[in-house]
Amino acid sequence: MDWFLFVVGLVIVVLTGASVLFTMVLPRRPAGFERVTLGVNRAVRLSFLGVSRLARSYEGKDAVLALVGPVALVAQLMFWAAGFIVGFGLMLQPTTHNLADGLLQSVGSVFTVGAVHPGGADNIAVDVAAGAVWVIVVALQIAYLPALYSAFSQREGLVAMLESRAGVPAWGPEFLARHQLVGIIDTLPDLYSSWEEWSAAVAESHTTYPVLLLFRSPEPWLSWLLALLAVLDGAAMHLALSPATASSNARLCLRMGFTALDRIASTIGWHLDPDPLPEAPIQLTFADFEVAVRMLEQVGFPIERSAEEAWPDFHGWRVNYETVAYRLADRLVAPPAPWSGPRRLLATNIAEPRRPPHRRPATTASAFAPRPLGQDPRTGRAAADLPDTPS
């Protein structure tokens, strides 16, 4: 029986070591046993989602959920420690002949590099192996964190830049409107190219390190997912409304953008339609699209088609990413932006992006005048300040 437990313990140690290797060393999408740590991440996320329900404002919920990523990293480390302790404890059974003594000695070996033997007769080989393995795990974790935070920093760079280009929270039609209002439509091709590269980088980093999905943007109303969705909607509207003048970079940006979302969803374990039909239903309505087109007309955006003519093309693009974007927005509890779907954890109210006033230094008085609120593109009235709570 002792040798049977030894074999079981050896299997646990090998599997735990494989989990460490696949998570922190091997750059590939987790599959099979490699997905064990995804279960740890999910448990941490669900725990914090439960706690966040106590917060009334969106900012309060965001403050709670901001802890999910760091806590998930610690939980992974504790999971591996528990696996090694149990595994080596069982491997000590032929020596100690007592499970409690074996586990106690395993704890001492793992955390004191095999220098202490508090339970039963010692086994030098197993004790040293336990201590050496844990030293390696800690060393890998130290190297793993800079790679993780480097990927996080690269993800958030363009997101922060989009704050002035697409509003807070980000919204596709606002993205196009602001470029028209300040006369920088000529910069859109380069911006589309930047977001194509950004999408490829995020697809690689967030499938290799799924824990990055749990790390939220530094500001409550910023979100990498909403930023990507705004760029995709903006590119789709641009191509649909102005097919003759829209940059081909918009098409490349769309393709890479929804490919990135599909790869992330597959890593989570979602089953998706890899090639949806252009006529497949979407949740966004033509009425919402028409209001946005009317807003673009009001700001003078160059439009070659009517809303009715452009809708089939826009629908055909959006069907590729809407479902995944909405599910991810709900899973990550992204800010309640327009055209981003419902949130089970939030009320149904949508926070419209507030457009900053366009002022010129014509008079001294205007510099000290109260700042007017931006216009709500859906109602035509002055938009309210971002609510403390999305209710």
Secondary structure as GFF3:
##gff-version 3
##sequence-region A 1 391
A	DSSP	alpha_helix	2	24	.	.	.	ID=ss1
A	DSSP	three_ten_helix	32	35	.	.	.	ID=ss2
A	DSSP	alpha_helix	36	52	.	.	.	ID=ss3
A	DSSP	alpha_helix	58	65	.	.	.	ID=ss4
A	DSSP	alpha_helix	68	91	.	.	.	ID=ss5
A	DSSP	alpha_helix	93	96	.	.	.	ID=ss6
A	DSSP	alpha_helix	99	111	.	.	.	ID=ss7
A	DSSP	alpha_helix	124	161	.	.	.	ID=ss8
A	DSSP	alpha_helix	163	166	.	.	.	ID=ss9
A	DSSP	alpha_helix	172	181	.	.	.	ID=ss10
A	DSSP	three_ten_helix	185	187	.	.	.	ID=ss11
A	DSSP	alpha_helix	188	208	.	.	.	ID=ss12
A	DSSP	three_ten_helix	210	214	.	.	.	ID=ss13
A	DSSP	alpha_helix	224	241	.	.	.	ID=ss14
A	DSSP	alpha_helix	248	268	.	.	.	ID=ss15
A	DSSP	alpha_helix	286	299	.	.	.	ID=ss16
A	DSSP	alpha_helix	307	318	.	.	.	ID=ss17
A	DSSP	alpha_helix	322	332	.	.	.	ID=ss18
A	DSSP	alpha_helix	364	368	.	.	.	ID=ss19
###
